[in-house]
Amino acid sequence: MKIKTRVIVACALALLLVAARTPSPPKLYVDKDAQPKIYPDYCDVVIPPNIAPLNFYIEESGDDYRTTLTGVDGETLCLSGRDVRIPVKKWRRLLDASQGDAVQVVVYVKSQGEWARYREFSLNVSRDPIDEWLSYRLVEPGYDYGGSIRLAQRDLTSFTERVFFDTRATKSCVNCHAFQDRETKNFMFHYRKGSQNPTGGTIFSLDGDVRKISGKIESLASSCSYPAWRPVGSEIVFSSNKTFQVFHTLSSQKIEVFDTTSDLVILNPKTNTARTITRTANEFETFPSWSPDGKTLYYCSAQVTARECDQDGKMRALEVAERIKEFRYNIYSREYDEKSRAFSEPTLVVDARANERSALFPRVSPDGKWLVYTVAESGTFPIWRPEAQLWIKNLQTGEERSFTEINGQGADSYHTWDSSGRWLVFSSRREDGQYTRPYFAHVDAAGRASRPFVLPQRDPRANRRLFKSYNVPELTTEPIRVSNRALVEAASTSSPSPTQEETQ
């Protein structure tokens, strides 16, 4: 009996201690007719029902802080402190109960003995889940060869990040990772030669079989660069780019990257065979991308006048650098016949040059209805252009417009759809103009987007403490299962060149 009494007393004391530690919102306060300043700014965004907690930091000055989150069912979570870190299980309950509606957030700040209640804001919970995995390249926005570059994949439902390739193990550079149809059984990335390995190449994981293949095609001036994995079959279209860069000393745009030649090539990594699609001196084809059914190839192309070419058909880098603002890219498409393996003649899709603009990174939605692309004043590398913005075109009606709902102040550039076609992830430098962060936006059936939000972090101040950019964000429906060791071992192997087939 005494033992039972002690147990009951101990439990009661534990409950009292928990209750004492559980914060509660203030009962007396002054209303502030303004939303609180928080970082990241998650006020009134639309979020997936399976996203990780949107932790944030309250930027308002004060001596004490309270934050309440209330779901549709009336359940309220109250947190104390300037750093609002939401417990995962409680966050999941709030989102599950509020799908199709919203979680209401209220911030209280105490200053000089008085509480102020800021105007509430909403976390609007969509019924559309997002693909759970985001892959990216973490790289300093500098210009050193190699360095510490990591290819990583983040679980968007939590804060778990897995690095699947780290250049510290190979003393080299990696870029341009790509997946087939948002799955990870077939994926690739380019591996440049480094001090640990004198030969570069492209590392492929093909149904778990990891190998390295040379991207150098004999008839082309440069190796395979920007990839577009066909959603069906085994083929990948690459652009073959001979790229240069120049630096500005008196401009906020620190660097200009440009091609002096570029063509298109199609490669089958399983048979290691390739053939050229285009080989032109007066057209610069780049940034290929497939339609979701694999029947149409989209790409960008800039026309080159005769006086810009030398006798070998290659552009002179100095002349291009001096006249870079005259180079503008349109978006074209070509139909692909799988039986004959032939491409049709090009069709103009976006005539950006007519408006003295350059259109880049074409991406078609999974339902084939919407084309999203990046628009800059000129050139082929919008990541460093602060004026770069996203545009959207209805491929059924031909209507196109600036994607004003999601564009910000700073370069909005690389972007991809999730498998549902309801979520778009894109790279943006809107925060500080220097570091690229991944932002997400919901796109409805009418092609209208919600206010974008940045990738949530366990530590809400993490983005301000991480001096790396998130490059090439790619969504997948599953995690990468190939081991880091297998990829590193493949990097040290030889890289056979593709057998070249006859051009169509």
C-alpha positions as CSV (number, residue, x, y, z in Angstrom):
1,M,0.0,0.0,0.0
2,K,2.8,2.4,0.9
3,I,4.5,1.5,-2.4
4,K,1.4,2.4,-4.4
5,T,1.0,5.6,-2.5
6,R,4.6,6.6,-3.3
7,V,4.1,5.8,-6.9
8,I,0.9,8.0,-7.0
9,V,2.7,10.8,-5.3
10,A,5.7,10.6,-7.6
11,C,3.4,10.6,-10.7
12,A,1.5,13.6,-9.3
13,L,4.7,15.5,-8.7
14,A,6.0,14.7,-12.2
15,L,2.7,16.0,-13.7
16,L,3.0,19.2,-11.7
17,L,6.6,19.7,-12.9
18,V,5.5,19.2,-16.5
19,A,2.6,21.6,-16.0
20,A,5.0,24.1,-14.5
21,R,7.3,23.9,-17.5
22,T,4.5,24.1,-20.1
23,P,4.2,27.7,-21.2
24,S,0.9,29.4,-21.7
25,P,-0.1,32.5,-23.7
26,P,-0.4,35.7,-21.6
27,K,-3.9,36.7,-20.5
28,L,-3.2,40.5,-20.5
29,Y,-1.7,42.1,-23.6
30,V,-1.9,45.0,-26.0
31,D,-2.9,44.2,-29.6
32,K,-0.4,45.2,-32.3
33,D,-1.9,45.9,-35.7
34,A,1.0,44.3,-37.6
35,Q,2.3,40.8,-38.3
36,P,5.5,39.9,-36.4
37,K,8.9,40.1,-38.2
38,I,10.1,36.5,-38.3
39,Y,12.9,34.7,-40.0
40,P,12.4,32.8,-42.3
41,D,9.2,34.7,-43.3
42,Y,6.5,32.0,-43.2
43,C,3.6,34.3,-42.9
44,D,0.5,33.2,-44.9
45,V,2.3,30.6,-47.0
46,V,0.8,27.4,-48.4
47,I,2.6,24.3,-47.2
48,P,2.4,20.5,-48.0
49,P,0.8,18.3,-45.3
50,N,4.0,16.2,-45.1
51,I,6.6,19.1,-44.7
52,A,9.0,19.3,-41.8
53,P,8.2,21.8,-39.0
54,L,8.5,25.4,-40.2
55,N,10.7,26.6,-37.3
56,F,11.4,30.3,-37.2
57,Y,13.1,33.1,-35.2
58,I,11.3,36.1,-33.9
59,E,13.1,39.3,-35.0
60,E,11.1,41.6,-32.8
61,S,13.0,43.0,-29.8
62,G,11.7,41.9,-26.4
63,D,12.4,40.3,-23.0
64,D,10.2,37.3,-23.3
65,Y,8.3,35.5,-26.1
66,R,5.3,33.2,-26.6
67,T,4.0,31.6,-29.8
68,T,0.8,29.7,-30.2
69,L,-0.1,27.4,-33.1
70,T,-3.8,26.4,-33.3
71,G,-5.2,23.7,-35.6
72,V,-8.7,23.4,-37.1
73,D,-9.7,21.0,-34.3
74,G,-8.9,23.7,-31.7
75,E,-5.8,22.0,-30.4
76,T,-3.3,24.7,-29.4
77,L,0.5,24.3,-29.0
78,C,2.2,27.1,-27.0
79,L,6.0,27.5,-27.2
80,S,8.3,30.0,-25.4
81,G,11.5,31.6,-26.5
82,R,12.7,33.6,-29.5
83,D,13.6,30.5,-31.4
84,V,10.4,28.7,-32.3
85,R,11.3,25.1,-32.6
86,I,8.1,23.0,-33.1
87,P,8.1,19.4,-31.8
88,V,7.8,17.0,-34.8
89,K,5.0,14.8,-33.4
90,K,2.9,17.8,-32.3
91,W,3.5,19.5,-35.7
92,R,2.4,16.4,-37.5
93,R,-0.9,16.3,-35.5
94,L,-1.6,19.9,-36.3
95,L,-1.0,19.4,-40.0
96,D,-3.0,16.2,-40.2
97,A,-6.0,17.9,-38.5
98,S,-5.7,21.0,-40.7
99,Q,-5.4,19.7,-44.3
100,G,-7.4,21.9,-46.6
101,D,-7.6,24.6,-44.0
102,A,-4.9,26.4,-41.9
103,V,-2.9,26.4,-38.7
104,Q,-3.2,29.9,-37.0
105,V,-0.1,31.3,-35.5
106,V,0.0,34.1,-32.9
107,V,3.3,35.7,-31.6
108,Y,3.4,37.5,-28.2
109,V,6.4,39.7,-27.2
110,K,7.0,41.1,-23.8
111,S,8.9,44.3,-23.5
112,Q,9.3,46.6,-20.4
113,G,6.9,44.4,-18.5
114,E,4.1,44.6,-21.0
115,W,2.9,41.9,-23.5
116,A,2.1,42.7,-27.1
117,R,0.0,40.4,-29.2
118,Y,0.9,40.6,-32.9
119,R,-1.7,40.0,-35.7
120,E,-2.0,36.3,-36.3
121,F,-0.9,34.7,-39.6
122,S,-1.8,31.5,-41.3
123,L,0.1,28.4,-42.3
124,N,-2.3,27.2,-45.0
125,V,-2.1,23.4,-45.3
126,S,-2.7,22.0,-48.7
127,R,-4.2,18.5,-49.3
128,D,-1.4,17.9,-51.9
129,P,1.7,16.2,-50.5
130,I,5.1,17.0,-52.0
131,D,7.7,14.4,-53.1
132,E,9.6,13.7,-50.0
133,W,13.2,13.9,-51.1
134,L,15.2,17.0,-52.3
135,S,18.7,16.6,-53.8
136,Y,21.1,19.5,-54.3
137,R,24.8,20.5,-54.5
138,L,26.2,22.4,-51.6
139,V,28.9,24.7,-52.8
140,E,30.5,28.0,-51.8
141,P,29.6,30.8,-54.2
142,G,33.3,31.2,-55.1
143,Y,35.5,30.4,-58.0
144,D,38.1,28.0,-56.7
145,Y,38.6,24.7,-58.5
146,G,37.3,21.8,-56.5
147,G,37.1,22.7,-52.8
148,S,34.5,21.3,-50.4
149,I,31.5,20.4,-52.6
150,R,28.9,18.0,-51.4
151,L,26.0,16.3,-53.2
152,A,23.3,15.8,-50.6
153,Q,19.7,14.6,-50.2
154,R,17.3,16.0,-47.7
155,D,14.2,14.2,-46.3
156,L,11.6,17.0,-46.6
157,T,9.3,15.4,-43.9
158,S,12.1,15.8,-41.3
159,F,15.5,17.4,-41.0
160,T,17.5,14.4,-42.0
161,E,20.2,15.1,-44.6
162,R,22.4,12.5,-46.2
163,V,25.6,13.4,-48.2
164,F,25.9,10.9,-51.0
165,F,29.1,12.3,-52.5
166,D,31.8,14.5,-50.9
167,T,34.7,15.9,-52.9
168,R,36.9,15.9,-49.9
169,A,37.3,12.2,-50.6
170,T,38.4,12.7,-54.1
171,K,39.8,16.3,-54.3
172,S,37.7,17.1,-57.4
173,C,34.6,18.9,-58.5
174,V,31.1,17.4,-59.1
175,N,28.0,19.0,-60.7
176,C,24.8,18.4,-62.8
177,H,23.2,15.6,-60.9
178,A,20.0,14.3,-62.6
179,F,17.4,11.5,-62.0
180,Q,15.2,9.6,-64.4
181,D,11.5,10.4,-63.9
182,R,12.0,11.5,-60.2
183,E,13.2,8.1,-59.2
184,T,16.6,7.2,-57.9
185,K,17.3,3.8,-59.4
186,N,18.8,5.6,-62.4
187,F,20.8,8.8,-61.7
188,M,24.0,10.5,-62.7
189,F,26.4,13.3,-62.0
190,H,29.5,14.7,-63.6
191,Y,32.9,14.2,-61.9
192,R,35.8,16.3,-62.9
193,K,39.4,15.1,-62.7
194,G,41.2,16.0,-59.5
195,S,44.4,15.3,-57.6
196,Q,43.2,11.9,-56.6
197,N,42.2,10.9,-60.1
198,P,43.6,12.2,-63.4
199,T,40.5,11.3,-65.4
200,G,37.0,12.8,-65.1
201,G,33.8,11.5,-66.4
202,T,30.1,10.9,-65.6
203,I,29.2,8.6,-62.8
204,F,26.0,6.6,-63.4
205,S,23.9,4.4,-61.1
206,L,21.9,2.1,-63.3
207,D,19.6,-0.1,-61.3
208,G,22.3,-0.2,-58.6
209,D,25.2,-0.8,-61.0
210,V,27.6,2.1,-60.5
211,R,30.0,3.0,-63.3
212,K,31.9,5.9,-64.8
213,I,31.7,6.8,-68.5
214,S,33.6,9.5,-70.3
215,G,31.4,12.3,-71.5
216,K,33.7,13.2,-74.4
217,I,32.2,12.7,-77.8
218,E,34.8,12.6,-80.6
219,S,32.9,14.8,-83.1
220,L,32.1,17.5,-80.5
221,A,34.3,20.3,-79.2
222,S,33.5,19.6,-75.5
223,S,32.2,16.9,-73.1
224,C,28.6,16.3,-72.2
225,S,27.3,19.0,-69.9
226,Y,23.7,19.7,-69.0
227,P,21.6,16.5,-68.9
228,A,18.0,15.6,-69.6
229,W,17.1,12.0,-68.7
230,R,14.3,10.7,-70.9
231,P,11.4,9.7,-68.6
232,V,11.1,6.3,-70.5
233,G,13.8,4.1,-72.0
234,S,17.5,4.5,-71.3
235,E,18.6,7.6,-73.2
236,I,19.8,10.9,-71.9
237,V,20.1,14.1,-74.0
238,F,23.1,16.3,-73.1
239,S,24.2,19.6,-74.3
240,S,27.9,19.7,-75.1
241,N,29.1,23.1,-74.0
242,K,32.5,24.9,-74.3
243,T,32.2,27.3,-71.4
244,F,34.2,30.4,-70.3
245,Q,33.7,32.9,-67.6
246,V,34.7,36.5,-67.0
247,F,34.6,38.6,-63.9
248,H,33.2,42.1,-63.3
249,T,35.0,44.6,-61.0
250,L,32.4,47.4,-60.9
251,S,29.2,45.5,-61.0
252,S,26.9,43.7,-58.5
253,Q,26.9,40.9,-61.0
254,K,30.3,39.4,-60.2
255,I,30.6,36.8,-62.9
256,E,29.4,36.1,-66.4
257,V,29.4,32.5,-67.7
258,F,29.0,31.9,-71.4
259,D,29.4,29.3,-74.1
260,T,31.6,29.6,-77.2
261,T,30.0,26.6,-78.7
262,S,27.2,24.2,-77.7
263,D,25.4,21.3,-79.4
264,L,23.0,18.5,-78.4
265,V,23.9,14.8,-78.2
266,I,21.9,11.7,-77.1
267,L,23.6,9.0,-75.0
268,N,22.6,5.5,-73.9
269,P,24.6,4.9,-70.8
270,K,23.7,1.2,-70.7
271,T,25.3,0.5,-74.1
272,N,27.6,3.5,-73.9
273,T,26.7,4.6,-77.4
274,A,26.0,8.2,-78.5
275,R,25.1,10.2,-81.5
276,T,24.8,13.9,-82.1
277,I,21.4,15.6,-82.6
278,T,22.8,19.0,-83.6
279,R,26.2,20.1,-84.7
280,T,25.9,23.7,-85.8
281,A,28.3,26.6,-85.9
282,N,25.6,29.3,-85.9
283,E,23.3,27.9,-83.3
284,F,24.1,27.4,-79.6
285,E,21.8,24.7,-78.3
286,T,21.7,24.1,-74.5
287,F,19.6,23.1,-71.4
288,P,17.6,20.2,-72.8
289,S,14.5,19.0,-71.1
290,W,11.9,16.3,-71.9
291,S,8.1,16.4,-71.9
292,P,6.6,14.0,-69.3
293,D,5.7,11.4,-72.0
294,G,9.2,11.4,-73.5
295,K,7.9,12.3,-76.9
296,T,9.1,16.0,-77.1
297,L,12.5,17.5,-76.4
298,Y,12.7,21.1,-75.3
299,Y,15.9,23.1,-75.3
300,C,17.3,26.6,-75.6
301,S,19.2,28.1,-78.5
302,A,20.9,31.3,-79.5
303,Q,21.7,32.3,-83.0
304,V,25.2,33.4,-83.9
305,T,26.0,35.7,-86.9
306,A,28.9,34.9,-89.2
307,R,31.1,37.7,-88.0
308,E,31.1,36.1,-84.5
309,C,32.7,32.9,-85.8
310,D,36.2,32.0,-86.8
311,Q,37.2,29.7,-89.5
312,D,36.7,26.6,-87.3
313,G,33.1,27.6,-86.5
314,K,34.0,28.3,-82.9
315,M,33.2,31.6,-81.2
316,R,36.0,33.7,-80.0
317,A,35.7,34.0,-76.2
318,L,36.9,37.6,-76.1
319,E,34.4,38.8,-78.6
320,V,31.6,36.9,-76.9
321,A,32.5,38.4,-73.5
322,E,32.5,41.9,-75.1
323,R,29.1,41.4,-76.7
324,I,27.5,39.0,-74.2
325,K,24.4,41.3,-73.8
326,E,23.6,40.7,-77.5
327,F,23.3,36.9,-77.0
328,R,19.7,35.9,-76.2
329,Y,18.2,32.4,-76.2
330,N,14.8,31.2,-77.4
331,I,13.1,27.9,-76.4
332,Y,12.5,25.3,-79.1
333,S,11.0,21.8,-79.2
334,R,11.6,18.7,-81.3
335,E,9.4,15.7,-81.6
336,Y,11.1,12.3,-81.0
337,D,10.2,9.2,-82.8
338,E,11.2,6.2,-80.6
339,K,11.1,3.7,-83.4
340,S,13.3,5.6,-85.9
341,R,15.2,7.3,-83.0
342,A,14.9,10.5,-85.1
343,F,14.1,14.1,-84.1
344,S,11.9,16.4,-86.0
345,E,12.9,19.9,-87.2
346,P,12.7,22.5,-84.4
347,T,9.5,24.4,-83.5
348,L,9.7,27.8,-81.8
349,V,8.0,27.6,-78.3
350,V,9.2,30.9,-76.6
351,D,10.4,33.8,-78.6
352,A,12.3,35.7,-75.9
353,R,14.6,37.5,-78.4
354,A,11.6,39.4,-79.8
355,N,11.4,41.1,-76.4
356,E,15.1,41.5,-76.0
357,R,15.3,38.8,-73.4
358,S,16.8,35.3,-72.9
359,A,14.7,32.3,-72.0
360,L,16.4,29.4,-70.2
361,F,15.8,26.2,-68.1
362,P,12.5,25.0,-69.7
363,R,10.6,22.6,-67.5
364,V,7.2,21.0,-68.4
365,S,4.7,20.1,-65.7
366,P,3.8,16.4,-65.3
367,D,0.4,16.9,-66.9
368,G,2.1,18.5,-69.9
369,K,0.1,21.7,-69.6
370,W,2.5,24.2,-68.1
371,L,6.0,25.3,-69.1
372,V,8.0,27.2,-66.5
373,Y,11.3,28.8,-67.6
374,T,13.7,31.5,-66.5
375,V,14.0,34.9,-68.2
376,A,17.0,37.2,-68.0
377,E,18.1,40.2,-70.0
378,S,20.7,38.1,-72.0
379,G,23.2,35.3,-71.8
380,T,22.9,31.7,-70.7
381,F,23.7,31.7,-67.0
382,P,20.9,33.4,-65.1
383,I,22.0,32.3,-61.6
384,W,24.3,35.4,-61.3
385,R,21.8,37.8,-62.9
386,P,19.8,39.7,-60.2
387,E,17.0,40.5,-62.8
388,A,16.4,36.8,-63.6
389,Q,12.7,35.7,-63.0
390,L,10.5,32.8,-63.7
391,W,7.8,32.8,-66.4
392,I,5.0,30.3,-67.0
393,K,3.4,29.4,-70.3
394,N,0.1,27.5,-71.0
395,L,1.1,25.0,-73.7
396,Q,-2.5,24.4,-74.6
397,T,-3.6,28.1,-75.1
398,G,-0.2,29.7,-75.8
399,E,-0.7,32.3,-73.0
400,E,2.5,33.2,-71.2
401,R,3.2,35.6,-68.4
402,S,5.7,36.5,-65.6
403,F,5.3,34.2,-62.6
404,T,4.7,37.3,-60.5
405,E,3.3,35.5,-57.5
406,I,6.7,33.8,-56.8
407,N,9.3,36.1,-58.2
408,G,11.3,38.1,-55.7
409,Q,14.1,40.6,-55.6
410,G,17.1,38.6,-56.6
411,A,17.9,35.9,-59.1
412,D,15.1,33.3,-59.4
413,S,16.6,30.6,-61.7
414,Y,16.8,26.8,-61.6
415,H,13.5,25.0,-61.0
416,T,11.8,21.6,-61.1
417,W,8.3,20.2,-60.6
418,D,7.3,17.5,-58.2
419,S,5.6,14.3,-59.5
420,S,2.1,15.7,-58.8
421,G,2.6,18.9,-60.7
422,R,1.3,20.8,-57.7
423,W,4.6,21.8,-56.2
424,L,7.5,23.7,-57.7
425,V,11.0,24.1,-56.2
426,F,13.2,26.8,-57.4
427,S,16.6,28.4,-56.6
428,S,16.6,32.0,-55.4
429,R,19.0,34.6,-54.1
430,R,16.3,36.9,-52.9
431,E,17.5,36.9,-49.3
432,D,21.0,38.4,-49.8
433,G,21.9,38.3,-53.5
434,Q,24.8,36.0,-52.7
435,Y,23.6,32.6,-51.6
436,T,21.1,30.4,-53.4
437,R,18.3,28.8,-51.3
438,P,15.6,26.4,-52.4
439,Y,12.1,27.8,-52.2
440,F,8.8,26.0,-52.7
441,A,5.4,27.1,-54.1
442,H,2.1,25.4,-54.6
443,V,0.7,25.7,-58.2
444,D,-3.0,25.2,-58.6
445,A,-4.9,23.8,-61.7
446,A,-5.2,27.3,-63.2
447,G,-1.4,27.8,-63.1
448,R,-1.5,30.3,-60.1
449,A,1.1,29.9,-57.4
450,S,1.1,30.5,-53.7
451,R,3.6,32.7,-51.8
452,P,6.8,30.7,-51.7
453,F,8.6,29.5,-48.6
454,V,12.3,28.6,-48.0
455,L,13.4,25.1,-47.1
456,P,12.7,24.6,-43.3
457,Q,15.6,23.9,-41.0
458,R,15.9,22.4,-37.5
459,D,17.8,25.6,-36.5
460,P,15.8,28.5,-37.9
461,R,19.0,30.6,-38.1
462,A,20.8,27.9,-40.1
463,N,20.6,29.6,-43.5
464,R,22.3,32.7,-42.1
465,R,25.1,30.5,-40.7
466,L,25.6,28.3,-43.7
467,F,28.0,29.8,-46.2
468,K,27.1,27.5,-49.0
469,S,24.6,27.7,-51.9
470,Y,22.0,25.1,-52.7
471,N,22.5,24.4,-56.4
472,V,20.3,22.4,-58.8
473,P,17.4,21.4,-56.5
474,E,15.8,18.1,-57.7
475,L,12.8,16.4,-56.2
476,T,12.5,12.6,-56.1
477,T,9.9,10.2,-54.8
478,E,12.4,8.0,-53.0
479,P,15.8,8.2,-51.3
480,I,19.1,7.4,-53.0
481,R,20.0,3.9,-51.9
482,V,23.5,3.5,-53.5
483,S,26.3,3.8,-51.0
484,N,28.7,6.7,-50.9
485,R,31.5,4.2,-51.0
486,A,30.3,2.7,-54.3
487,L,30.2,6.2,-55.9
488,V,33.7,7.2,-54.6
489,E,35.1,3.9,-55.9
490,A,33.5,4.5,-59.3
491,A,35.2,7.9,-59.4
492,S,38.6,6.3,-59.3
493,T,38.0,3.9,-62.2
494,S,38.7,4.5,-65.9
495,S,36.1,6.1,-68.0
496,P,35.6,4.5,-71.4
497,S,34.4,6.9,-74.2
498,P,31.0,6.2,-75.8
499,T,30.9,4.5,-79.2
500,Q,29.7,7.1,-81.6
501,E,26.7,6.2,-83.9
502,E,25.9,7.7,-87.2
503,T,24.1,11.1,-86.8
504,Q,20.5,11.1,-87.9
